Amino acid sequence: MTGSPRRRKRRRRLALGLVLGLATAAGLSAACGEGYDNNDGELAVRQRAKEMCSCVFVQRRDEAYCRSWTKVTPDVAKPEVDYGRKRVTATALAFYRSVASFHEGRGCTIDQ
């Protein structure tokens, strides 16, 4: 190795810290079990469907208000409100889809 003993020791500490950090992140990821698997598209549609449903059917706000209230950046999840069935379907990037339905006394839940 090149460099002073002090530099080598510092490099080893940095490398060890990096390895431990990555191992911790991998362990936390595995400990979370089922979830989104870092899938921002899936998270975006589920959040938008659920929040839009709650805004429209629980809070009884108008659709225009709810669209702006639930909007995130980038605005990839597009919601569609079905007033007859009391549900909201959100889609993003033509790959992701989620549905949230209103249930009297329980509020809105994510169906899929």
C-alpha positions in Angstrom: 0.0 0.0 0.0 1.1 3.5 -0.6 0.8 6.4 1.8 1.4 6.9 5.5 0.1 4.5 8.1 -2.3 7.1 9.2 -3.8 7.4 5.7 -4.1 3.6 5.3 -5.9 3.4 8.7 -8.3 6.1 7.6 -9.0 4.4 4.3 -9.7 1.1 6.1 -12.1 2.8 8.5 -13.9 4.4 5.6 -14.1 1.1 3.7 -15.3 -0.7 6.9 -17.9 2.1 7.4 -19.1 1.7 3.9 -19.4 -2.0 4.1 -21.3 -1.8 7.5 -23.6 0.9 6.1 -24.5 -1.2 3.1 -25.0 -4.3 5.2 -27.3 -2.4 7.6 -29.3 -1.0 4.6 -29.7 -4.5 3.2 -30.7 -5.9 6.6 -33.3 -3.1 7.1 -34.7 -3.7 3.6 -35.0 -7.5 4.3 -36.5 -6.9 7.7 -39.3 -4.8 6.2 -40.8 -7.9 4.6 -43.5 -7.3 2.0 -43.8 -3.8 0.7 -43.0 -1.7 -2.2 -39.5 -2.9 -3.0 -38.4 0.6 -3.7 -41.0 0.9 -6.4 -41.9 4.6 -6.6 -44.5 4.0 -9.3 -46.5 1.6 -7.1 -46.2 3.9 -4.1 -47.3 6.9 -6.1 -50.5 5.2 -7.4 -51.5 3.8 -4.0 -50.9 7.1 -2.2 -52.9 9.0 -4.8 -55.8 6.6 -4.9 -56.1 6.4 -1.1 -55.7 10.1 -0.5 -58.0 11.1 -3.3 -60.6 8.7 -2.1 -60.4 10.1 1.5 -60.5 13.7 0.2 -63.6 13.1 -2.0 -65.6 10.6 0.0 -64.6 11.2 3.7 -63.9 14.9 3.7 -66.5 15.5 1.0 -64.4 18.0 -0.9 -64.9 18.8 -4.6 -62.8 16.9 -7.1 -60.7 19.9 -8.2 -59.7 20.7 -4.7 -58.7 17.0 -4.1 -56.7 16.8 -7.3 -54.5 19.8 -6.2 -54.4 18.6 -2.5 -53.1 15.1 -3.4 -50.7 16.2 -6.2 -47.1 15.3 -5.7 -44.1 16.2 -7.8 -43.6 14.7 -10.3 -47.3 14.3 -10.9 -47.3 10.8 -12.5 -50.3 9.2 -10.7 -53.5 10.2 -12.5 -56.7 9.6 -10.5 -60.2 8.8 -11.8 -63.1 9.2 -9.4 -66.1 6.8 -9.8 -68.9 8.4 -7.8 -71.3 5.6 -8.4 -69.1 2.9 -6.9 -67.4 5.4 -4.4 -63.9 4.5 -5.5 -60.8 6.1 -7.0 -58.5 4.4 -9.6 -55.0 5.9 -10.0 -52.7 5.0 -12.8 -49.1 5.9 -13.6 -46.8 5.5 -16.6 -49.2 2.8 -18.0 -47.6 0.2 -15.8 -49.0 0.9 -12.3 -52.6 0.9 -11.1 -54.3 1.1 -7.7 -57.9 1.3 -6.5 -59.1 2.7 -3.2 -62.8 2.3 -2.2 -64.9 4.1 0.4 -66.6 1.9 3.1 -69.1 3.6 5.4 -67.8 3.7 8.9 -64.3 2.7 7.9 -63.2 5.3 5.4 -61.1 4.5 2.3 -59.0 1.4 1.9 -56.7 0.3 -0.9 -58.2 -2.6 -2.9 -55.3 -3.3 -5.3 
